[in-house]
Amino acid sequence: MTPNVNQPNSNDAVLGGMAIPLEGLVLGGLEGVKQRIVNGDRTTQAIALQETLNYGEEGRRVLYQVLNHSQGTLQESAWRILWDNAQNEQEQEELRAYLPLSSVLGVDHQKKLLTYAHVLPKVKLSRANLRGANLQGKNLLEANLIEAILIGANLEGAELSCADLRGANLSNANLRRANLSGANLCQATLERSNLEQTYLIESILKGCDLVGANLTGANLTDANLHSANLREVNFSQSFLSRANFREAFLCQADLSDADLRRAVLSNADLREANLKNANLRGANLRGVNLQGACVENTRFGENRWFSTMVWLDLEARGAIFEN
């Protein structure tokens, strides 16, 4: 049968006067798809982006062009299509490096991309403005969040182990039950943040500001809080064994029922702190300031750090010394 020359094939431009189906190929295939990505409305663009997959590697190159040179919803859609059709783990790793794309992503779009946080371990978000972002339960393993703004963000139950949060601002953030084990929070601000039952095992909090933060029941075993500002922090019932509090400012902190065995508290300022029922057996207390502190039923272990006068004063205030 002789073919109908008035019917376009997959490589022809659409004839004048014909209706153009949104799902069809126009203007010579891939070139038409590219034109619709550039000039179409949102629905047309979304369909055209999907159609690029019909053109193999050439189509994928178009998606990467969109990823690199567009922004907003169009860029996000291109990334998502590439991610969903990634051929191997190496390609997925390369796609992670695009998040967020420096210079083309706006602040709001950075937040939106985090809806895909289940595929964003090691995501690069240094200096990102994520104020008030909802990141509850997200996987931010080893994320780069250096100097990021996370004021008031919800990070409850988030996976942040080994994340780099140096200089980040997490004031008033919700980090309840988050995993920050091995995270670097050096010089970070966590003022009034909620870290209740949070894991901070072997984390680095040197010089950080935790004024008024809630760390009730948190686990800071082997954490480094050297020179940290911990005024009025609630450490009640926390696990602080072997933690480094050297030269830390702990005035009016609540350390009641805390486990401070073998912690380093040399030259720490614990004036008016609450150490009721705390366990400090084996702790390094050289030069510690306990003026006005509550030491009722506080277990200090052996008397090796205090002068006779200080020891008698602490014992008279209810401290327990054991050999």
Disulfide bonds with the S-S distance in Angstrom:
none
